[in-house]
Amino acid sequence: MIELTTAQRQYLKGLAHTLSPVVMIGEKGLSEAVLKEIGHALKAHELIKIKAGSNEKTQREQWLSEICAALEASPVQHIGKILVLYKPA
């Protein structure tokens, strides 16, 4: 996982503002299939938004950590049910 500086994070947040979520984590949670789809999306786009279906903030934070660890991606932002990730190609 790449550690982003504050300036890099702010820049990526600006780029992500107009993006739509490309992957949704549903009621069944973070499955292997969802992780695989997130991986494909990161390869194709580098910067993606994910919509998390859980109302629990701690659950969403855990998912964000698990995704970043499994795919070696960097968390950019977690606001509400939206998670923003970055992984350079």
DSSP file (Angstrom, degrees, kcal/mol; ACC not computed):
  #  RESIDUE AA STRUCTURE BP1 BP2  ACC     N-H-->O    O-->H-N    N-H-->O    O-->H-N    TCO  KAPPA ALPHA  PHI   PSI    X-CA   Y-CA   Z-CA
    1    1 A M              0   0    0      0, 0.0     2,-0.4     0, 0.0    72,-0.1   0.000 360.0 360.0 360.0 132.8    0.0    0.0    0.0
    2    2 A I        -     0   0    0     70,-0.3     2,-0.6    84,-0.2    84,-0.1  -0.706 360.0-132.0 -86.2 132.2    1.3    3.4   -1.0
    3    3 A E        -     0   0    0     -2,-0.4     2,-0.3    71,-0.1    71,-0.0  -0.763  24.7-148.4 -83.8 121.5    1.2    6.1    1.7
    4    4 A L        -     0   0    0     -2,-0.6     2,-0.1    71,-0.2    -1,-0.0  -0.696   7.7-128.1 -92.4 141.7   -0.3    9.2    0.2
    5    5 A T     >  -     0   0    0     -2,-0.3     4,-2.5     1,-0.1     5,-0.2  -0.347  30.7-105.3 -76.4 168.1    0.7   12.7    1.3
    6    6 A T  H  > S+     0   0    0      1,-0.2     4,-2.4     2,-0.2     5,-0.2   0.902 122.4  51.0 -62.1 -40.6   -2.0   15.2    2.2
    7    7 A A  H  > S+     0   0    0      2,-0.2     4,-2.2     1,-0.2    -1,-0.2   0.907 111.0  47.9 -64.7 -41.5   -1.5   17.0   -1.1
    8    8 A Q  H  > S+     0   0    0      2,-0.2     4,-2.5     1,-0.2    -2,-0.2   0.917 111.8  50.2 -64.0 -42.9   -1.8   13.8   -3.1
    9    9 A R  H  X S+     0   0    0     -4,-2.5     4,-2.3     1,-0.2    -2,-0.2   0.913 110.6  49.2 -62.4 -43.3   -5.0   12.8   -1.2
   10   10 A Q  H  X S+     0   0    0     -4,-2.4     4,-1.9     2,-0.2    -1,-0.2   0.904 111.3  50.0 -63.3 -41.5   -6.6   16.2   -1.8
   11   11 A Y  H  X S+     0   0    0     -4,-2.2     4,-1.9     1,-0.2    -2,-0.2   0.926 112.0  47.3 -62.4 -45.5   -5.8   16.0   -5.5
   12   12 A L  H  X S+     0   0    0     -4,-2.5     4,-2.4     1,-0.2    -2,-0.2   0.862 107.9  55.8 -66.6 -35.7   -7.3   12.5   -5.8
   13   13 A K  H  X S+     0   0    0     -4,-2.3     4,-1.1     2,-0.2    -1,-0.2   0.912 107.1  50.8 -60.8 -41.1  -10.4   13.6   -3.9
   14   14 A G  H  < S+     0   0    0     -4,-1.9     4,-0.4     1,-0.2     3,-0.3   0.905 111.8  46.5 -62.5 -42.1  -10.9   16.3   -6.5
   15   15 A L  H >< S+     0   0    0     -4,-1.9     3,-0.6     1,-0.2     4,-0.2   0.869 112.2  51.1 -67.0 -36.1  -10.5   13.9   -9.3
   16   16 A A  H >< S+     0   0    0     -4,-2.4     3,-1.3     1,-0.2    -1,-0.2   0.671  86.6  86.7 -76.2 -16.9  -12.9   11.4   -7.7
   17   17 A H  T 3< S+     0   0    0     -4,-1.1    -1,-0.2    -3,-0.3    -2,-0.1   0.857  93.9  40.6 -54.7 -39.6  -15.6   14.0   -7.1
   18   18 A T  T <  S+     0   0    0     -3,-0.6    -1,-0.3    -4,-0.4    -2,-0.1   0.539  95.2 105.3 -88.8  -6.2  -17.2   13.5  -10.5
   19   19 A L    <   -     0   0    0     -3,-1.3    29,-0.1    -4,-0.2    -3,-0.0  -0.376  61.7-139.7 -74.6 151.9  -16.8    9.7  -10.5
   20   20 A S        -     0   0    0     -2,-0.1    29,-0.5    29,-0.1     2,-0.1  -0.805  37.0 -88.5-102.6 152.1  -19.7    7.3  -10.0
   21   21 A P        -     0   0    0      0, 0.0    29,-0.2     0, 0.0     3,-0.1  -0.381  36.5-171.6 -60.2 134.7  -19.3    4.2   -7.9
   22   22 A V        +     0   0    0     27,-2.4     2,-0.4     1,-0.2    28,-0.2   0.611  69.9  37.0-102.8 -16.9  -18.2    1.3  -10.1
   23   23 A V  E     -a   50   0A   0     26,-1.0    28,-2.5     2,-0.0     2,-0.4  -0.989  66.9-156.0-136.1 144.3  -18.6   -1.5   -7.5
   24   24 A M  E     -a   51   0A   0     -2,-0.4     2,-0.7    26,-0.2    28,-0.2  -0.979   9.3-148.1-122.0 132.8  -21.2   -2.0   -4.8
   25   25 A I  E     -a   52   0A   0     26,-3.0    28,-2.1    -2,-0.4     5,-0.1  -0.892  32.0-166.9 -96.7 114.4  -20.7   -4.0   -1.6
   26   26 A G    >   -     0   0    0     -2,-0.7     3,-1.5     3,-0.4    27,-0.2   0.131  39.5 -65.3 -89.9-158.7  -24.2   -5.5   -0.9
   27   27 A E  T 3  S+     0   0    0      1,-0.3     3,-0.1    26,-0.1    -2,-0.0   0.779 126.2  61.1 -62.9 -30.6  -25.9   -7.2    2.0
   28   28 A K  T 3  S-     0   0    0      1,-0.2    -1,-0.3     3,-0.0     2,-0.1   0.563 102.4-140.4 -78.7  -6.8  -23.7  -10.2    1.9
   29   29 A G    <   -     0   0    0     -3,-1.5     2,-1.2     1,-0.1    -3,-0.4  -0.390  49.8 -12.5  87.3-161.3  -20.6   -8.1    2.6
   30   30 A L  S    S+     0   0    0     -5,-0.1     2,-0.1    -2,-0.1    -1,-0.1  -0.668  74.0 174.5 -85.3  96.2  -17.1   -8.2    1.2
   31   31 A S     >  -     0   0    0     -2,-1.2     4,-2.2     1,-0.1     5,-0.2  -0.422  47.2-102.9 -95.2 173.2  -16.9  -11.5   -0.7
   32   32 A E  H  > S+     0   0    0      1,-0.2     4,-2.2     2,-0.2     5,-0.1   0.877 122.6  53.9 -62.6 -38.4  -14.1  -12.9   -2.8
   33   33 A A  H  > S+     0   0    0      2,-0.2     4,-2.1     1,-0.2    -1,-0.2   0.891 108.1  48.9 -64.8 -40.2  -16.1  -12.1   -5.9
   34   34 A V  H  > S+     0   0    0      2,-0.2     4,-2.4     1,-0.2    -2,-0.2   0.916 110.5  51.1 -66.2 -42.8  -16.5   -8.4   -4.8
   35   35 A L  H  X S+     0   0    0     -4,-2.2     4,-2.3     1,-0.2    -2,-0.2   0.900 109.2  51.6 -59.6 -40.7  -12.8   -8.2   -4.1
   36   36 A K  H  X S+     0   0    0     -4,-2.2     4,-2.2     2,-0.2    -1,-0.2   0.914 109.8  48.7 -63.4 -43.5  -12.0   -9.6   -7.5
   37   37 A E  H  X S+     0   0    0     -4,-2.1     4,-2.5     2,-0.2    -2,-0.2   0.891 110.3  51.3 -64.1 -40.1  -14.3   -7.0   -9.2
   38   38 A I  H  X S+     0   0    0     -4,-2.4     4,-2.5     1,-0.2    -1,-0.2   0.911 109.0  51.9 -62.9 -41.7  -12.6   -4.2   -7.2
   39   39 A G  H  X S+     0   0    0     -4,-2.3     4,-2.0     2,-0.2    -2,-0.2   0.910 110.3  47.6 -60.0 -43.9   -9.3   -5.5   -8.4
   40   40 A H  H  X S+     0   0    0     -4,-2.2     4,-2.0     2,-0.2    -2,-0.2   0.905 112.1  50.2 -63.6 -42.0  -10.4   -5.4  -12.0
   41   41 A A  H  X S+     0   0    0     -4,-2.5     4,-2.6     1,-0.2     5,-0.4   0.897 109.6  50.5 -65.4 -39.9  -11.8   -1.9  -11.6
   42   42 A L  H  X S+     0   0    0     -4,-2.5     4,-2.0     1,-0.2    -1,-0.2   0.883 109.7  51.0 -65.6 -37.7   -8.6   -0.6  -10.0
   43   43 A K  H  < S+     0   0    0     -4,-2.0    -1,-0.2    -5,-0.2    -2,-0.2   0.896 116.7  41.0 -64.0 -39.2   -6.5   -2.1  -12.9
   44   44 A A  H  < S+     0   0    0     -4,-2.0    -2,-0.2    -5,-0.1    -1,-0.2   0.849 134.5  14.7 -78.0 -35.3   -8.7   -0.4  -15.4
   45   45 A H  H  < S-     0   0    0     -4,-2.6     2,-2.1    -5,-0.2    -3,-0.2   0.635  73.6-150.6-120.2 -17.9   -9.2    3.0  -13.7
   46   46 A E  S  < S+     0   0    0     -4,-2.0    41,-2.3    -5,-0.4     2,-0.5  -0.180  85.3  56.2  69.7 -43.6   -6.6    3.4  -10.9
   47   47 A L  E    S+ B   0  86A   0     -2,-2.1     2,-0.3    39,-0.2    39,-0.2  -0.972  73.8 164.5-121.5 118.9   -9.0    5.7   -9.0
   48   48 A I  E     - B   0  85A   0     37,-2.2    37,-2.2    -2,-0.5     2,-0.4  -0.911  31.3-136.2-134.9 159.6  -12.4    4.3   -8.1
   49   49 A K  E     - B   0  84A   0    -29,-0.5   -27,-2.4    -2,-0.3   -26,-1.0  -0.918  17.9-163.9-110.5 142.4  -15.5    4.8   -5.9
   50   50 A I  E     -aB  23  83A   0     33,-2.8    33,-2.8    -2,-0.4     2,-0.6  -0.986  11.7-143.4-124.7 136.0  -17.2    1.9   -4.1
   51   51 A K  E     -aB  24  82A   0    -28,-2.5   -26,-3.0    -2,-0.4     2,-0.4  -0.893  15.9-152.6-100.6 122.3  -20.6    2.1   -2.6
   52   52 A A  E     -a   25   0A   0     29,-3.3   -26,-0.1    -2,-0.6     8,-0.1  -0.789   6.8-153.8 -96.4 133.8  -20.9    0.2    0.7
   53   53 A G        +     0   0    0    -28,-2.1     2,-0.2    -2,-0.4   -27,-0.1   0.530  62.3 101.6 -83.9  -6.8  -24.3   -1.2    1.6
   54   54 A S        -     0   0    0    -29,-0.1    -2,-0.1     1,-0.1     6,-0.0  -0.552  57.6-155.6 -84.4 142.9  -23.7   -1.3    5.4
   55   55 A N  S    S+     0   0    0     -2,-0.2     2,-0.6     4,-0.0    -1,-0.1   0.557  71.7  96.2 -86.2  -9.9  -25.2    1.4    7.7
   56   56 A E     >  -     0   0    0      1,-0.2     4,-2.0     2,-0.0     5,-0.2  -0.722  62.0-157.7 -87.4 119.2  -22.4    0.6   10.3
   57   57 A K  H  > S+     0   0    0     -2,-0.6     4,-2.5     1,-0.2     5,-0.2   0.896  94.0  53.5 -61.8 -41.2  -19.4    3.0   10.0
   58   58 A T  H  > S+     0   0    0      1,-0.2     4,-2.1     2,-0.2    -1,-0.2   0.875 107.5  51.8 -63.9 -36.4  -17.1    0.5   11.7
   59   59 A Q  H  > S+     0   0    0      2,-0.2     4,-2.4     1,-0.2    -1,-0.2   0.919 110.3  48.1 -64.2 -44.4  -18.1   -2.2    9.2
   60   60 A R  H  X S+     0   0    0     -4,-2.0     4,-2.4     2,-0.2    -2,-0.2   0.892 111.1  50.7 -64.5 -39.9  -17.3    0.2    6.3
   61   61 A E  H  X S+     0   0    0     -4,-2.5     4,-2.2     2,-0.2    -1,-0.2   0.888 110.1  50.3 -64.2 -39.0  -14.0    1.1    7.8
   62   62 A Q  H  X S+     0   0    0     -4,-2.1     4,-2.6     2,-0.2    -2,-0.2   0.918 110.0  49.9 -64.8 -43.6  -13.1   -2.6    8.2
   63   63 A W  H  X S+     0   0    0     -4,-2.4     4,-2.8     1,-0.2     5,-0.2   0.922 109.2  52.2 -60.0 -44.3  -14.0   -3.3    4.6
   64   64 A L  H  X S+     0   0    0     -4,-2.4     4,-2.3     1,-0.2    -1,-0.2   0.917 111.5  46.5 -59.7 -44.1  -11.8   -0.3    3.5
   65   65 A S  H  X S+     0   0    0     -4,-2.2     4,-2.4     2,-0.2    -1,-0.2   0.921 113.3  48.8 -63.4 -44.7   -8.9   -1.7    5.5
   66   66 A E  H  X S+     0   0    0     -4,-2.6     4,-2.6     2,-0.2    -2,-0.2   0.904 112.1  48.5 -63.2 -42.4   -9.4   -5.3    4.1
   67   67 A I  H  X S+     0   0    0     -4,-2.8     4,-2.5     2,-0.2     6,-0.3   0.941 112.6  47.8 -63.7 -47.7   -9.7   -4.1    0.5
   68   68 A C  H  X>S+     0   0    0     -4,-2.3     5,-1.0    -5,-0.2     4,-1.0   0.893 114.8  46.0 -62.5 -40.2   -6.5   -2.0    0.8
   69   69 A A  H  <5S+     0   0    0     -4,-2.4    -1,-0.2    -5,-0.2    -2,-0.2   0.915 115.8  45.0 -68.6 -42.7   -4.6   -4.8    2.4
   70   70 A A  H  <5S+     0   0    0     -4,-2.6    -2,-0.2     1,-0.2    -1,-0.2   0.855 125.7  29.9 -70.9 -35.4   -5.7   -7.4    0.0
   71   71 A L  H  <5S-     0   0    0     -4,-2.5    -1,-0.2    -5,-0.2    -2,-0.2   0.365 101.6-121.7-108.8   4.1   -5.2   -5.4   -3.2
   72   72 A E  T  <5 +     0   0    0     -4,-1.0   -70,-0.3    -5,-0.2     2,-0.2   0.897  63.2 146.4  53.9  44.5   -2.3   -3.1   -2.1
   73   73 A A      < -     0   0    0     -5,-1.0    14,-0.2    -6,-0.3    -1,-0.2  -0.620  47.5-120.4-104.0 166.1   -4.4   -0.1   -2.8
   74   74 A S  E     -C   86   0A   0     12,-3.4    12,-2.3    -2,-0.2     2,-0.3  -0.913  20.4-125.2-110.5 133.5   -4.4    3.3   -0.9
   75   75 A P  E     +C   85   0A   0      0, 0.0    10,-0.2     0, 0.0   -71,-0.2  -0.595  29.6 173.5 -74.4 134.2   -7.5    4.7    0.8
   76   76 A V  E     -     0   0A   0      8,-3.0     2,-0.3     1,-0.4     9,-0.2   0.784  61.3 -10.0-104.7 -45.7   -8.3    8.2   -0.4
   77   77 A Q  E     -C   84   0A   0      7,-1.4     7,-3.0     2,-0.0     2,-0.4  -0.995  40.9-165.0-158.4 147.1  -11.6    9.0    1.3
   78   78 A H  E     +C   83   0A   0     -2,-0.3     2,-0.5     5,-0.2     5,-0.2  -0.896  26.5 160.4-134.3 104.0  -14.4    7.4    3.3
   79   79 A I  E >   -C   82   0A   0      3,-2.1     3,-1.9    -2,-0.4     2,-0.2  -0.965  63.6 -45.6-131.0 116.2  -17.4    9.7    3.4
   80   80 A G  T 3  S-     0   0    0     -2,-0.5     0, 0.0     1,-0.3     0, 0.0  -0.464 122.4 -22.2  62.8-128.7  -20.8    8.2    4.2
   81   81 A K  T 3  S+     0   0    0     -2,-0.2   -29,-3.3    -3,-0.1     2,-0.5   0.275 117.5  99.3 -96.0  10.6  -21.3    5.0    2.3
   82   82 A I  E <   -BC  51  79A   0     -3,-1.9    -3,-2.1   -31,-0.2     2,-0.4  -0.861  51.0-169.4-104.6 129.4  -18.7    5.9   -0.4
   83   83 A L  E     -BC  50  78A   0    -33,-2.8   -33,-2.8    -2,-0.5     2,-0.5  -0.957   6.3-158.3-114.4 133.9  -15.2    4.6   -0.3
   84   84 A V  E     -BC  49  77A   0     -7,-3.0    -8,-3.0    -2,-0.4    -7,-1.4  -0.960  13.7-177.5-116.6 127.7  -12.5    6.0   -2.7
   85   85 A L  E     -BC  48  75A   0    -37,-2.2   -37,-2.2    -2,-0.5     2,-0.4  -0.894  10.6-162.3-125.0 152.3   -9.5    3.9   -3.5
   86   86 A Y  E     +BC  47  74A   0    -12,-2.3   -12,-3.4    -2,-0.3   -39,-0.2  -0.999  13.8 166.0-135.7 135.9   -6.3    4.5   -5.6
   87   87 A K        -     0   0    0    -41,-2.3   -14,-0.1    -2,-0.4    -2,-0.0  -0.874  32.8-130.4-146.7 113.2   -3.8    2.1   -7.0
   88   88 A P              0   0    0      0, 0.0   -42,-0.1     0, 0.0    -2,-0.0  -0.335 360.0 360.0 -64.6 144.9   -1.4    3.2   -9.6
   89   89 A A              0   0    0    -44,-0.1   -46,-0.0   -45,-0.0   -43,-0.0   0.470 360.0 360.0 -70.6 360.0   -1.1    1.0  -12.7
